[in-house]
Every structure is written in structure tokens, then in C-alpha cells.
Amino acid sequence: MRMKFKLLSVVSIIAGCGLATSAFAQYMTEGATAPSGNVILQQLIGGSTSGSPGASAHDYMNNPPPGELFTLGSAATLGAVTVQGNGDAGYWSGSAFYGTLGSSPIVAGLQWQLQIGSVSGTTITPIATEQVNGFAPAANNTFFTFNLASPISLSAGTEYEFSFNLLNSLSNGGDSTWYGLSESLTPKIGAGNAFDNGATIGSFGNTVVPITTGSPGQYDFVFVLQSVPEPGTMALIALGGLGLLAFRRRA
């Protein structure tokens, strides 16, 4: 009877791990430092002010969505995308200026969108477009992470893009919401250029438009791409833990 109970416990733990890794919901978090776990690709050589190279155009969320092109050396599962603010964020209500989004009166109405797509030439084929409502960074130059609702499988050697868009669902035509992204100080890091995908606020375009303005332009954004633990890995971790527990009990 005791053996059956142990067997059921093992099955329950493994099943629980599968549920934990398969149940995802998109959400955003903020941190003073970049994520360091499960990193697929990162570009962290950058500034955090709007005076960084190439930042005189296209890197603001109230312009067409900025983004990044990237290629992986090996297949991976994308679970989250992190970018850094460039020290320029705020909200103009039409009569008053708010220095950070967190202090604006429209926090509940803020909407962030993230698009992941494959790139061929100058054309984007969207793979996933997700949205988070009601998130406002408390500072202008922190790292904020968009966690995907479902992990995305990425192949080696394929060119991909991610692009961000910040919306204000309570826009009355006289206000303006923006959040800048930090750009790197070294061009073409991470196998891609910073780019503007040619869309307008509220939608993503399917055409890649590289940034060529600014001084000197075509610089990467500061970003981190993260994977998520695979269900099989979590199950092995659970089994390993149970084996260690059994060994200690025998000892």
C-alpha cells in the first residue's frame, strides 16, 4: 500500500510540472537589472538616454513600433522578451505633463503589444501578436519584460523580429503617451539592426523598414530573449529530487 502511495505521488508531481509549464498568461514585469536566467540571446551594450546613437528618430512608442531583427545559432523556445527604457517616457494629457507613465492618470488604460515574426527580405510574417493591459513602468530606464502567453518555437538560421507598441486606449486625440527604448552603442550586435516595421499606432506592419535616420542610425536596441523550461526538464528535476529524497531516507 505504501509503494502504491509513493507511485501515485511521483505521477502527481510529474503531472503538476507539466501543468505548470504549459499554463502561460502574458504579463509584464519591471526590474532594475536585465534577466540572467534561460537567456537565448542578449544585447546589453547600450546607453539609457535619448541621446544614444540613432535615438533621434523611430525609437519612441508613439511613432511606428520599434523592434529588432535577430537570428539564432540553434533552435530555441522563446518565452519572454526584455527591453530597456532609454530615459524618455511620459504622458501629455493635453493640459498637463506627467514625467513617468506610472504617475499618469491612464495606467489602467495602457496597452502594450508585442509581435514576433519571421523575416524574408523586407517582409515580416507574424507568428504571434500579444497584448498586455494596465502595466506602467515606475522608472524610465529600467528593464521591462513581456512574458508570452505561449512559448514560441524558433529555428536556427531563420531571421526573426520582435517589435513593441505602446497604446493608450483612452486617447482623446489631444493626448500623447510615449516610452523610449535604449539603443546599443555598437552597431549590428545580435545579428540584426534596430528597425521600424512601418506600422502606425495600434497595428503592426508586415514590411521591414530599417532605421537609416538619426546619427548614425541602424543600431540595435538593448534586449534579452529568454527561453522557458521544457516540461521534460521539469519532470527530470522532479524525479531527481524524489530520488535524492529516497536516498537520504535509506541512509
N, C-alpha and C positions, 0 to 999 in steps of 0.2 A: 504493500500500500504506500509505503514511504517512497519507494522508487517511482511509482506512478506519479506521485505528487511532484517529485523533482523533475520528471519529464515534462509534465504539464507546465511547470514554472519556466523551464527553458523555452518551450514553444511560445508561451505568453510573452516572454521578454523579447524574443526574436520578432514576433508579430508586432509588438509595440514599437520596436525600432523601425520596422517597415512603415508603420503609420506615421511615425514622427518625421521620417524623411520624405514622405510622399504628400503630406499635408502642408501646403505652402499658401501664403497670402501675401500679396505685395504690400510693403510698408517701407517707411524711410526712417533712418536714424542719423544722428549727428555726433561727431567726435572731434576732439582737438588734434588727433593723430590719425594717420592712414591705417586701414586694416592691415594685419600682418599674417593672418591665417588663410590657408587654402587659396593663395594667390596664383592666378593663371598668368597674368601679365600686368605690369605696372610701369608708370612713368611719373616719377616724383621729383624730377629736377625742374623746379619752377619757382616763379615768384607768386605773390599773393596780392598784387595791386593791379589796378587797371593800367599802370604804366609798363607792364611786362610786354615783351615783344609781340606784335601783332594784335594787341588788345584795343587798338583804336577803332576797330570795327568788328561786327559779327559775333562777338563773344558775349553778347548780352541777351538775356532771355526774352526781352521784349522786342528783339529783332528776330529774324528767322532762326530756327533752332540750331545751336552749335553742336558739334559732335566730333567723333574720332574714327579714323579708319585703322583697322588692325588685322594682323594675320598671325595665326598660331603655328608653332612648330610641331605640335602634337594635338590630337583630339582632346577635347575637354568638355565639361558640363558647366555652363555659366549659371551662377546663382544670384550674383549681385554685381552692381556697378557703382563705384565710388568716384566722385569728383570733388575738387576743392574750390571754394569760393575765392574770388580774386579781390576781395575787399571793397566791392562795389555792389551794394544791394539796398533796396528801399522801396518805398511806395509813395506816390503822389496822389492825393485824393481829389485834386482839382483846386483845393484851397489850403492844404497843409502837407508838409513833407515828414515822413517817418523814416528815420535812419536805418532801421533794420526791419525785416519782414515780421519778426516776432513781435514788434511793437505796433504793427499796423492793425487797423480795425477789421481787416478782412481775412484773418487767419483761417477761419472756418471755411472760407470760400476758395482758398488757394488750391490749385490743381497742378500737379506735376505729371508730365508724361515722359516715358522712356520708350524709344524704339530701338529694336535690334534688327538688323537686316544684312543680307549678303550683297556684295557689290560686284558688278561686272561692268568694266569700263566706267561710264558715267551714270549707270543706272543702279538704283537700290531696289532689291526685292525684300519687302518687310517680312520678317519672321515672327516678330511679336511686338505689339504696342500695348503698353500697360499704363495705368494711371493711379495716382495716389492723391487723395483729398485731404486737406486740412493740415498740412505739415508746413511749418515755418522755422527756418534756422534761427537760432538765438544770436549767432555771430556771423560776420561777413566772410571770414577766411577759414572757417572750419571745413572738415571733410564731411560730406553727407552721402549716405549710401542708400541706393534704391535696391531693395530686395525683391526679386521677381516672384510672381505668383507660382510659376512652374519653371524648373530649370530648363535651360535650352542647350541642346547638344550641338557643339561646334566641331567642324572637321579641320584637320591640319591642311595648311596650304591654301585655304579659301579666304578671300578678303571679306571682312565683315565691317560693319559700322555700328556705333551706338550714337544716338542723338537725344538731347534733352529739350524739353519745352516746359516753360512755366506759364500757367494760365491764371487769370483772375476771373472766376466765374461771376463775380459781382460787378464786373466792369460796366460803367455807365457812360462810357465814351469820353469822359473828361479826366479819367484817372490813368495811372501808369504804374505797373509793377515790374520790377526787374531784379535779376540776380546774375552777376557775372561769374565766369569760370576762370580759374587761374590757368595760365599758359606756361609751357616749359620754356626754359632759356636755351635749349638745344633743339634744333630742328630735326624732324624725321626720326624721332625715337619711337620704338614700338611698332615699326613697320607701317606707319601711316602718318598722314598730315591732319592737322585740325581742319575741319571743313564745315561748311554751311550747306545743309541739304536742300536749300531752295524753297522751303515751305513758308507759309505765313503762320501767324499766331493761331493756334487751335487746330493745326493739321500738320502732318509730315509729308514732305515731298518724296518722290521716288528718283530724283536726279541729284547726283553728287555735284556740288559746286565748290571747288577748293577755295580756301581763303587766299587771295592774292593781294589784298589791300593791307593797310597797316604798315608798320615798319619793323622788320622787313616782311612780315606775313608768313604764312604756311608753317606755323609752329604747333606742336602737339599741345593738347590740354593735359593737365595733371589728372591722372586717373589710376584706378586699381580695378582689375577684373578678378572676381573671386568665384571659385567653384563651390559645390556643396558636397558633403559626404555621401557616398553611394550607399544604398540600402544594404548591399552585400558587405561593405566595410563595417557598417554599424553592427550587423549581425555577428561578424567575426569578433568585433570588440566585445560584444555581449558574451559570446561563447568563451572568449579568453578570460574575461572576468569571472565567469562561473567556474572555469577550470581552476583558476588560481584560488578561488574560494574553497573548492573541494579539496585541493592540495593542502591548504592551510588547516582544514578540518581534520584531515588524515594525520597531519603532523602533530 
